[in-house]
Amino acid sequence: MTAKLAPVDNICNMKQDKMTVRLDSIDAYNKLYGLETMHPLVTVINLNRATKIVNHVTMDYDVYALFLKNGTNCTIKYGRRPYDYQEGPVVSFAPGQQVTVDTETDEVAPDVIGLMFHTLSTFRACSSVSRV
């Protein structure tokens, strides 16, 4: 079964029909959560300011990300294996990783902060692909 790639603008709560979202830019991530993009290569994320609920979704990362979870309970899966991050507050992702996030309750503004960035090589690769 192949996952459907969803436009970032159409994602909110996909519990019934799980979708895969390609995060190929800082702007794609910010749009997913309803956050403003201040710079195309780097962002400091404060999900307390999120305006959209994002739950039960798989994210295909093409950016680097480092998150600090402050008591937010969720299940994160790399591929087919679930990892318990209830105890550990720091999670990180790199280009090429596919991550599924499920939380027990839909939370508009979870207590999560983070840093997300492109390297110039990943930014150029994504930019050249999108122009084709």
Steps between C-alpha positions, in 0.01 A plus 500: 500500500649832399432811701332797341697825509275779619532871430610666823208747486244217529638328809347529844377186676528193280415224749270318259716533187869522589697709256868553434616861481832585337680764703734624229527855632477708813187658354331160455543424872381845604192476277420160647475652849373845397822680589663794322817442296761764576794344307512225234803316643451504878225538758459492874175313565267572788199272461326691781424746217361236262157573356434159342460154653741248351448142615505149355726596212825371349764761421769436239785729610725674247630742765685465829300544820568495873209520745469542876174354629385642832268230630319442169403133476502348156597187316764546233579227249812479283396271217306214661648518851341716771729683738391615843594865539286562807810485720753664268434863417733544197431357154681567173433424135709517181429503128379161379329404826132422501329558833143428610364710787192398700376671814220374724318833490489764230700793627507830310807641672718226654784604730780435251782725383751422231753596240460404135746573220613419150862459409578687181544171313158368606340837422654506151397139433140568604491825303627338181253212527203732547587700187497192273 
